[in-house]
Each structure stands twice: as structure tokens, then as C-alpha cells.
Amino acid sequence: MNKRIKGLIVVSVLVTLVAVSMLIGCAAKSTATTDSNSTDVKSKPTIKVGSKDFTESLILGELYSLALEKSGYKVERKFNLGSAVVHTSLVNGDIDFYPEYTGTALLSILKEKPMFDSKKVYNEVSAKYKEKFNLIWLNASLANDGQGLVISKKAADKYSIHTITDLQKNAGKIRFASQGQFDERADGLQALQKTYGNFNFKSEKIYDNGLKYDVIHNDKADLAVAYTTEGQLSKSEFVVLIDDKHVWPPYNIAPVINGDILKANPEIKDILNNVTSKIDNKTIIKLNAQVDIDKKEYTQVAKDFFNTELAK
């Protein structure tokens, strides 16, 4: 074999080796890119979502969890926490966030005096939580799960009672289904009387809280104490009176989240705020009713609502 042919063979072999090397390099780069993308997905932490131990909080906790999962986060659900321990669980890092109420934060956690303007209450608890606990309040919902008075629509129409002022003027015509403790609490009947004047009801009997709607439905009473987002309020036979002189502070719902978690994962803010924006009194009453009246599982109720209103 002459030198020229040998040279051509050597060059051919070298070209082949270079080509193979380039292919291997490209494959390695592609693998590295895939691994990098995979690492990005895995880098999202597991978020520990808490809730309190009643229907509304369970539904909200599940809705927030579904939204996070849809955005690629893993979620550890730590639901059914007692109201007395849920805040401590957040401060201690046992959970990363949970849905809370502005009025609860103001009065029960911060131990401050009542305030009655929704925006002022939110600003106050937001500032103090960040300062004291490094906890961040995200956007508050329009839903206000506060204390209120529920009256039968029949009585409301008959006596033109739409506000608590109207009720006070017509108290002598109204049968009150009390729960005992309400009469004695400083933020109960005492607060009403201090603001609106005396309520000299036609009659007043004590009933278990769980029976109040049955009592009104069966025409044994006209009026009872209620929370303003209870599922039974989805029925047209019940009307919540307007607290026109603002005896009770607002209890707007909002997620409260660990500041470090939010700083490391800022997109969580928009994810949770999007859920909150869909929650008002009418909506949460309807969702609560599906669980408490229709006896559906809260997980299914949350999933159905999420798929209809949020998974778009």
C-alpha cells in the first residue's frame, strides 16, 4: 500500500473518530439538559398545608393544596388542626401555611382591641404578623365568616327586619333561640345592647347550637346566633341581618404563610391569591352546604369547584 493511500485511511479514521466524539458530546449535553430540567422540577419543595378542624377550613385547605399540586409542588396535608394549636404549628414550622381569619388574628392571636374596618384590620394583622412571627398574610377574600344573627325570612318580611337596628325596634315580636353563652359573652348580647340598646324579646329559650336552624324551620323560634358563612344559609328561608352599626369585627379569610417559604418560592403568592379571589360569602356558603347538608366529602367538593373555576 503506498503512502498516499495510507494517508487517506488515517485521515478517514480521524474524521470518523471526531464525528463519533461529537455525537457522544451532543448526547451527553442533551442528557445534562434533561437532568437539569428534571432537577428544576424536583427542586420545588414539599409544602405542608394546614387547616382548622371544621368544614370551611378543610375545603379551603384542599383548594389551596390542589392549586399547588397543579403548579408542580408536592403537598403534605396536615388538616383538622384545632384552632388552639394551628397558629403555633405554623410558627414552629410544623406547617407552612393555612387559611386564617383576620378577626381571629386580631383578637385571639394578637390580643388587640376590636376594629371594624376590614382594610384596617387586615393591615394591622399583616404588619404585626410579619414583625412578630415572620408570617405573611396574602390577599384576603371577600368572604367574611363572622358572627351574626339569622332570622326566618317569614319574620323578616312580616316585620320588615333587615338590619340589627330593625331587630332592636321589633324585638318584642321576636322569639329568640339563644345558646346560653351568647347572652353572657362580652362580644355577644352585651355588645349588641351596648351598641343598639336593649333587646326585649317576646321569648328567649336556650337551644343547642346544632339545632338552631331546625328550631327556626319548625317555627319554634324566629331568631338565632350564627356564623355568616354556614351552609344552612344557602336556604332561602334564612336571612342574615345586616350589622349596620358594626358590633362585630370582620373575619375575612386569607392564607398566612411562613415568610422564608414564600421568599424561596415567590410564585406561591400568585397561586394562592388566585384561589382566594374566587371565594366570597355566596361561594363558600354553597361549598359548605354541599358538605354539611348534602353530606358530600369535602375533598370531592373542593375538587369539583377547583376543576370548574380554577383549573383553566
KELUMZA-193660 format. One line per field, with one value per residue (C-alpha): residue in three letters; y, z, x. Coordinates in Angstrom, 2 decimals. Each point is the difference from the previous one (the first is absolute). Layout:
// KELUMZA-193660
residuo = (Ala;...)
py = (Y;...)
pz = (Z;...)
px = (X;...)
//
This chain:
// KELUMZA-193660
residuo = (Met;Asn;Lys;Arg;Ile;Lys;Gly;Leu;Ile;Val;Val;Ser;Val;Leu;Val;Thr;Leu;Val;Ala;Val;Ser;Met;Leu;Ile;Gly;Cys;Ala;Ala;Lys;Ser;Thr;Ala;Thr;Thr;Asp;Ser;Asn;Ser;Thr;Asp;Val;Lys;Ser;Lys;Pro;Thr;Ile;Lys;Val;Gly;Ser;Lys;Asp;Phe;Thr;Glu;Ser;Leu;Ile;Leu;Gly;Glu;Leu;Tyr;Ser;Leu;Ala;Leu;Glu;Lys;Ser;Gly;Tyr;Lys;Val;Glu;Arg;Lys;Phe;Asn;Leu;Gly;Ser;Ala;Val;Val;His;Thr;Ser;Leu;Val;Asn;Gly;Asp;Ile;Asp;Phe;Tyr;Pro;Glu;Tyr;Thr;Gly;Thr;Ala;Leu;Leu;Ser;Ile;Leu;Lys;Glu;Lys;Pro;Met;Phe;Asp;Ser;Lys;Lys;Val;Tyr;Asn;Glu;Val;Ser;Ala;Lys;Tyr;Lys;Glu;Lys;Phe;Asn;Leu;Ile;Trp;Leu;Asn;Ala;Ser;Leu;Ala;Asn;Asp;Gly;Gln;Gly;Leu;Val;Ile;Ser;Lys;Lys;Ala;Ala;Asp;Lys;Tyr;Ser;Ile;His;Thr;Ile;Thr;Asp;Leu;Gln;Lys;Asn;Ala;Gly;Lys;Ile;Arg;Phe;Ala;Ser;Gln;Gly;Gln;Phe;Asp;Glu;Arg;Ala;Asp;Gly;Leu;Gln;Ala;Leu;Gln;Lys;Thr;Tyr;Gly;Asn;Phe;Asn;Phe;Lys;Ser;Glu;Lys;Ile;Tyr;Asp;Asn;Gly;Leu;Lys;Tyr;Asp;Val;Ile;His;Asn;Asp;Lys;Ala;Asp;Leu;Ala;Val;Ala;Tyr;Thr;Thr;Glu;Gly;Gln;Leu;Ser;Lys;Ser;Glu;Phe;Val;Val;Leu;Ile;Asp;Asp;Lys;His;Val;Trp;Pro;Pro;Tyr;Asn;Ile;Ala;Pro;Val;Ile;Asn;Gly;Asp;Ile;Leu;Lys;Ala;Asn;Pro;Glu;Ile;Lys;Asp;Ile;Leu;Asn;Asn;Val;Thr;Ser;Lys;Ile;Asp;Asn;Lys;Thr;Ile;Ile;Lys;Leu;Asn;Ala;Gln;Val;Asp;Ile;Asp;Lys;Lys;Glu;Tyr;Thr;Gln;Val;Ala;Lys;Asp;Phe;Phe;Asn;Thr;Glu;Leu;Ala;Lys)
py = (0.00;3.35;2.92;2.01;-2.75;-0.49;3.73;0.01;-2.91;1.79;3.19;-1.98;-1.69;3.33;1.59;-2.95;0.27;3.73;-0.56;-2.70;2.25;2.83;-2.29;-1.22;3.61;1.02;-2.97;0.85;3.65;-1.12;-2.28;2.78;2.34;-2.62;-0.61;3.73;0.37;-2.98;1.59;3.26;-1.90;-1.90;3.17;1.14;-0.86;-1.88;2.53;-0.91;1.34;0.29;0.54;0.36;-2.70;1.15;-0.30;3.39;-0.17;-3.55;1.04;3.02;-2.03;-2.53;2.71;1.56;-3.44;-0.82;3.31;-0.66;-3.52;1.27;2.32;-2.86;0.09;-3.03;0.55;-1.50;0.53;0.60;0.71;-0.10;1.98;1.52;3.76;0.19;-1.64;0.90;3.36;-1.59;-2.72;2.66;1.93;-3.22;-1.09;-3.06;1.50;2.62;1.78;-0.27;2.07;2.39;2.72;3.63;0.42;-3.12;1.27;3.42;-1.15;-3.52;0.03;3.62;0.73;3.45;2.00;-0.51;1.97;0.14;1.14;-3.02;1.73;1.37;-3.39;-1.67;2.61;-0.31;-3.79;-0.08;2.41;-1.59;-3.58;0.89;1.84;-2.55;-3.34;0.46;-1.08;1.57;0.64;-0.47;1.63;-0.17;-1.37;1.82;-2.80;1.09;-2.86;2.16;-0.15;0.99;-0.42;-2.14;0.53;-1.88;1.64;-0.23;2.18;2.33;0.67;0.25;2.60;1.61;-1.07;0.17;1.55;-0.43;3.50;-1.25;-3.02;2.12;2.07;-3.13;-2.27;-0.33;-1.93;-2.43;-3.37;-0.37;-3.40;0.72;-2.20;1.05;1.10;2.70;1.80;0.19;0.66;3.52;-0.28;-1.50;1.43;2.46;1.53;0.18;1.76;2.41;1.04;-0.40;0.23;-2.65;-2.95;-0.86;-3.13;-1.50;-3.21;-1.40;-3.69;-1.74;-2.60;-1.98;1.78;-2.95;0.27;3.69;-0.36;-2.83;2.11;2.90;-2.31;-1.64;3.41;-0.36;3.20;2.86;0.98;-1.65;0.72;-1.21;0.23;1.81;-2.71;-3.05;-2.42;0.23;3.62;-1.29;-0.56;2.92;-0.43;1.50;3.60;1.48;3.41;2.87;1.15;3.65;1.45;-2.41;-1.81;-2.85;0.28;-1.46;-3.58;-0.02;-3.15;0.04;-2.40;0.73;-1.37;-0.41;2.92;-2.14;-2.44;2.88;1.68;-3.23;-0.68;3.39;-1.47;-1.54;3.45;0.19;-3.65;0.43;3.49;-1.36;-2.49;2.63;2.33;-2.53;-0.14;2.23;-0.62;-1.41;-2.43;-1.27;-0.40;-2.15;-2.13;-0.40;-1.04;-2.78;-1.53;0.79;-0.44;-2.18;-2.14;0.02;-0.48;3.31;-1.34;-0.63;3.37;1.77;-2.03;0.73;3.74;0.05;-1.75;2.33;3.36;-0.23;-2.66;2.11)
pz = (0.00;-1.00;2.40;-1.63;0.59;3.57;0.57;-1.28;2.28;3.04;-0.84;-0.45;3.36;1.70;-1.56;1.16;3.52;0.12;-1.24;2.59;2.70;-1.03;0.10;3.46;1.10;-1.32;1.68;3.26;-0.31;-0.71;3.04;2.13;-1.17;0.78;3.40;0.63;-0.90;2.17;2.86;-0.45;0.40;3.00;1.56;0.89;3.68;1.66;1.50;3.29;-0.17;3.20;0.77;3.02;1.04;-1.59;-3.44;-1.42;0.91;-1.33;-3.35;-0.25;0.98;-2.72;-2.62;0.75;-0.07;-3.41;-1.40;1.22;-1.40;-3.37;-0.01;0.63;3.77;2.20;2.88;3.45;1.44;3.75;0.43;2.93;2.36;2.99;0.02;3.16;-1.59;-3.70;0.41;2.19;-2.60;-2.61;2.20;0.88;-3.63;0.33;-2.86;-2.61;-0.30;0.74;-0.60;2.89;0.85;0.50;3.04;1.64;-0.54;1.42;3.10;0.82;-1.14;0.32;2.92;-1.32;0.37;-2.58;-3.22;-2.49;-3.34;-2.11;-1.61;3.29;1.68;-2.87;0.00;3.76;0.14;-3.12;1.48;3.47;-1.28;-2.16;2.85;2.75;-1.80;-3.51;-1.32;-3.13;-0.62;-3.65;-1.55;2.05;-1.51;-0.19;2.12;3.60;2.40;2.94;2.71;-0.91;0.63;-2.24;-0.21;-1.82;-3.29;1.07;3.07;-1.88;-2.64;2.46;2.23;-2.56;1.90;-2.13;2.36;3.69;0.55;-1.48;2.31;3.11;-0.83;-0.54;2.65;1.88;-2.98;-0.34;1.64;0.61;-0.06;2.22;0.59;3.59;-0.26;-2.51;2.66;2.33;-2.32;-0.30;-3.80;0.06;1.19;2.26;-3.01;-1.92;2.84;0.52;-3.65;-0.97;3.30;1.94;-1.80;1.82;-1.94;0.00;1.30;0.48;0.32;-0.01;-2.71;-1.06;-2.77;-2.36;0.22;-0.76;-3.64;0.78;2.75;-2.38;-2.82;2.31;1.09;3.62;-0.23;-2.40;0.73;0.88;0.16;-3.02;-1.86;-3.26;-2.37;1.41;-2.60;1.21;-1.13;-3.57;0.69;-0.85;3.19;2.04;-0.10;1.63;1.50;-0.95;2.89;-0.94;3.04;-0.24;3.33;-1.31;-1.66;-3.48;-0.38;-3.57;-1.11;-1.21;-0.19;2.57;-1.10;1.40;-1.27;-0.85;-2.06;-1.95;-0.56;-1.41;-2.13;-0.92;-2.63;2.83;0.68;-3.35;0.15;3.34;-0.73;-3.11;2.14;2.58;-2.70;-0.77;3.59;1.17;2.43;-2.60;-1.28;3.36;1.32;-3.04;0.50;3.73;-0.78;-2.31;2.90;3.00;-1.63;-3.07;1.90;-2.74;0.85;0.29;-2.28;-2.80;0.51;-0.22;-3.05;-1.87;0.71;-0.91;-3.31;-0.86;1.16;0.37;-2.25;-3.14)
px = (0.00;1.52;0.42;-2.81;-2.60;1.24;-0.36;-3.56;-0.88;1.46;-1.92;-3.22;0.44;0.65;-3.09;-2.08;1.37;-0.73;-3.55;-0.62;1.46;-2.31;-3.05;0.96;0.49;-3.40;-1.62;1.70;-1.12;-3.55;0.07;1.40;-2.79;-2.62;1.53;0.10;-3.67;-0.83;1.90;-1.97;-3.27;1.27;1.36;-3.51;-0.41;-2.79;-2.41;-1.68;-3.55;-2.03;-3.66;-2.22;-2.44;-3.26;-1.56;0.87;3.67;0.29;-1.47;2.30;3.06;-0.81;-0.55;3.38;1.62;-1.46;1.24;3.53;0.00;-1.18;3.03;2.41;0.37;-0.32;-2.38;-0.11;-3.46;-0.13;-3.68;-2.44;2.22;-1.75;-0.44;2.09;3.06;-0.03;1.76;2.69;0.45;0.70;2.43;1.85;0.30;-2.24;-2.04;0.93;-3.35;-3.72;-3.16;-0.63;-2.53;0.97;-2.26;1.42;3.53;-0.83;-1.87;1.18;3.64;1.10;-2.39;-0.81;-3.17;-2.76;0.18;-2.84;1.39;1.03;2.97;1.33;-0.30;1.83;2.78;0.40;0.26;2.19;2.54;0.05;0.27;2.98;1.69;-0.67;-0.03;1.47;-3.38;-1.47;-3.69;-0.89;-3.07;-3.19;-3.20;-3.31;-1.44;-0.63;-0.65;-0.96;-2.60;-3.51;-3.70;-2.19;-3.75;-2.72;-0.91;-3.62;0.62;2.35;-2.65;-2.87;1.66;2.36;3.10;3.14;2.56;0.80;-1.42;-3.29;0.19;0.51;-3.07;-2.11;1.56;-3.33;-1.42;2.92;0.67;3.75;1.73;2.97;3.05;0.52;3.62;-0.91;-2.03;2.98;2.92;1.39;-0.12;-3.50;-3.27;1.82;1.76;-3.27;-1.78;2.86;-0.13;-3.66;-1.87;-1.95;-1.60;-3.22;-0.87;-3.48;1.59;3.49;0.87;3.37;0.66;3.05;1.89;-0.42;-3.80;-0.44;-1.02;-2.41;-1.55;-0.59;-1.14;-2.55;-1.32;1.08;2.06;0.63;3.59;3.33;3.72;1.96;3.28;-0.48;1.26;-1.76;-1.32;-3.59;-0.05;-0.20;-3.71;-2.25;-2.04;2.87;1.26;3.12;-0.67;2.28;2.19;-0.59;1.80;2.96;-0.03;2.13;3.41;0.53;1.23;1.29;1.79;3.62;2.96;2.72;3.38;3.50;2.10;3.03;-2.07;-1.54;3.37;1.45;-3.09;-1.51;-2.35;-2.04;-1.42;-1.79;-1.07;-1.76;-1.34;-1.69;-1.93;-0.93;-1.34;-2.75;-1.28;-2.85;-2.84;-2.37;2.63;1.24;-3.56;-0.78;3.11;-0.67;-3.57;1.15;1.93;-2.21;-3.41;0.56;2.56;2.62;3.67;1.82;2.75;-2.52;-1.70;3.37;1.05;-3.23;0.26;3.68;-0.59;-2.88;1.34;3.77;1.52;-0.26)
//
